[in-house]
Amino acid sequence: MSDGAVECRDVVVRYGDTTAVGGVSLTVPRGRVLALLGHNGAGKTSLLQVCEGFRRADGGCCRVLGLDPIADHDALMPRIGIMLQSGGVYPWATAGEILRLFASFSANPIAPDMLVERLGLHKVVRTRFRRLSGGEQQRLSLAIALVGRPELVFLDEPTAGMDTEARHTTWELIEELRADGVSVLLTTHLLDEAERLADDVVIMRSGVVAATGTPGELTAAAGIDLLEVRANAGLVPDASLAHLKLTETSPGEYAVAGALDTAAIAEVLAWFARAGAQVTAVNTRRRTLEDVYLSLTAGEKAGAKAGEKAKVTR
Ligand SMILES: Nc1ncnc2c1ncn2[C@@H]1O[C@H](COP(=O)(O)OP(=O)(O)OP(=O)(O)O)[C@@H](O)[C@H]1O
């Protein structure tokens, strides 16, 4: 294995007859942010739990900061920060007490007051955890993950339930972590979050890796750009354009998705001219990570078995 902050090789997680993770390999290079994407039930949290040492893999292996997450648990814990999707704290303690407790586990913590201020928790510092709103609990969980100045942070859907301001603060904090050389493995359902934060992206589908790369590689490798044309409604493309699959997406709005070069764009516009159409707008755009994600996970349904690899061509 190389010297990544996280190294997973062929990790398998089973719950009885259900294979949640069907042999996943990934590397989080040191000082980089890796976003793990995938539909509900794709296996992201299960994989994270193996990396965090909360669950033993049923197959494969995982090294975190060069250590075994279960055998070396005590040595690893002070070096990593973990933000769980929910729970993990005593519900009767106040936000301030919980944060100070976690700070006391570290030899060189960030000042809790600083994190309280930064994450807008000052108004609820004396509120018991169980009385915090969902977004406040999320912010406190993030503060807990960061207070020990970890070398590596696991963030499971860090901004789920947060308001816009807290989400932006969280993004800034993650960017600051990376600037400080901290490695981050996060899961998210927010494609704009992944596009903004991630150096590397792994897309999971039914327990296996469907695609991996930087956001730029994924959008470019998919080779899919979009040509949008506005013209008269109701034009029906003839056979000469069949290979480009021009469709009328709404009355008078036409689109072609595919690996479009200049010749293909010219071909489409020439057809509009031949059809006697009045073209009033032409727009091209590169597909976003969200477009790529949707095309990779299209047709994903609950209950699909792990190991059914998506048909991905890169
Ligand atoms: N403790 C458990 N016992 C049985 N099945 C489980 C358990 N935890 C997870 N699963 C199942 O394993 C699969 C993967 O779940 P997991 O929570 O890892 O997915 P996820 O990608 O994190 O989903 P989400 O985006 O909804 O959080 C799902 O089918 C889920 O129902």
Ligand as a Chemical Component Dictionary entry (heavy atoms), coordinates in Angstrom:
data_LIG
# 
_chem_comp.id                   LIG 
_chem_comp.type                 NON-POLYMER 
_chem_comp.pdbx_formal_charge   0 
_chem_comp.three_letter_code    LIG 
# 
loop_
_chem_comp_atom.comp_id 
_chem_comp_atom.atom_id 
_chem_comp_atom.alt_atom_id 
_chem_comp_atom.type_symbol 
_chem_comp_atom.charge 
_chem_comp_atom.model_Cartn_x 
_chem_comp_atom.model_Cartn_y 
_chem_comp_atom.model_Cartn_z 
_chem_comp_atom.pdbx_ordinal 
LIG N1  N1  N 0 -26.775 -2.056 10.804 1  
LIG C1  C1  C 0 -27.270 -2.462 9.660  2  
LIG N2  N2  N 0 -27.935 -3.626 9.555  3  
LIG C2  C2  C 0 -28.439 -4.066 8.386  4  
LIG N3  N3  N 0 -28.312 -3.397 7.216  5  
LIG C3  C3  C 0 -27.657 -2.226 7.252  6  
LIG C4  C4  C 0 -27.104 -1.689 8.463  7  
LIG N4  N4  N 0 -26.506 -0.531 8.176  8  
LIG C5  C5  C 0 -26.669 -0.330 6.859  9  
LIG N5  N5  N 0 -27.360 -1.339 6.311  10 
LIG C6  C6  C 0 -27.708 -1.490 4.888  11 
LIG O1  O1  O 0 -26.513 -1.424 4.135  12 
LIG C7  C7  C 0 -26.692 -0.675 2.941  13 
LIG C8  C8  C 0 -25.702 0.474  2.914  14 
LIG O2  O2  O 0 -26.033 1.398  3.942  15 
LIG P1  P1  P 0 -25.143 2.669  4.231  16 
LIG O3  O3  O 0 -25.714 3.350  5.422  17 
LIG O4  O4  O 0 -23.718 2.271  4.279  18 
LIG O5  O5  O 0 -25.411 3.526  2.904  19 
LIG P2  P2  P 0 -25.139 5.068  2.615  20 
LIG O6  O6  O 0 -24.546 5.136  1.251  21 
LIG O7  O7  O 0 -24.362 5.672  3.718  22 
LIG O8  O8  O 0 -26.618 5.650  2.592  23 
LIG P3  P3  P 0 -27.168 7.123  2.961  24 
LIG O9  O9  O 0 -26.732 8.031  1.856  25 
LIG O10 O10 O 0 -28.648 6.916  2.971  26 
LIG O11 O11 O 0 -26.618 7.503  4.312  27 
LIG C9  C9  C 0 -28.140 -0.255 2.927  28 
LIG O12 O12 O 0 -28.861 -1.171 2.144  29 
LIG C10 C10 C 0 -28.564 -0.336 4.391  30 
LIG O13 O13 O 0 -29.935 -0.627 4.512  31 
# 
loop_
_chem_comp_bond.comp_id 
_chem_comp_bond.atom_id_1 
_chem_comp_bond.atom_id_2 
_chem_comp_bond.value_order 
_chem_comp_bond.pdbx_ordinal 
LIG N1  C1  SING 1  
LIG C1  N2  SING 2  
LIG C1  C4  DOUB 3  
LIG N2  C2  DOUB 4  
LIG C2  N3  SING 5  
LIG N3  C3  DOUB 6  
LIG C3  C4  SING 7  
LIG C3  N5  SING 8  
LIG C4  N4  SING 9  
LIG N4  C5  DOUB 10 
LIG C5  N5  SING 11 
LIG N5  C6  SING 12 
LIG C6  O1  SING 13 
LIG C6  C10 SING 14 
LIG O1  C7  SING 15 
LIG C7  C8  SING 16 
LIG C7  C9  SING 17 
LIG C8  O2  SING 18 
LIG O2  P1  SING 19 
LIG P1  O3  DOUB 20 
LIG P1  O4  SING 21 
LIG P1  O5  SING 22 
LIG O5  P2  SING 23 
LIG P2  O6  DOUB 24 
LIG P2  O7  SING 25 
LIG P2  O8  SING 26 
LIG O8  P3  SING 27 
LIG P3  O9  DOUB 28 
LIG P3  O10 SING 29 
LIG P3  O11 SING 30 
LIG C9  O12 SING 31 
LIG C9  C10 SING 32 
LIG C10 O13 SING 33 
# 
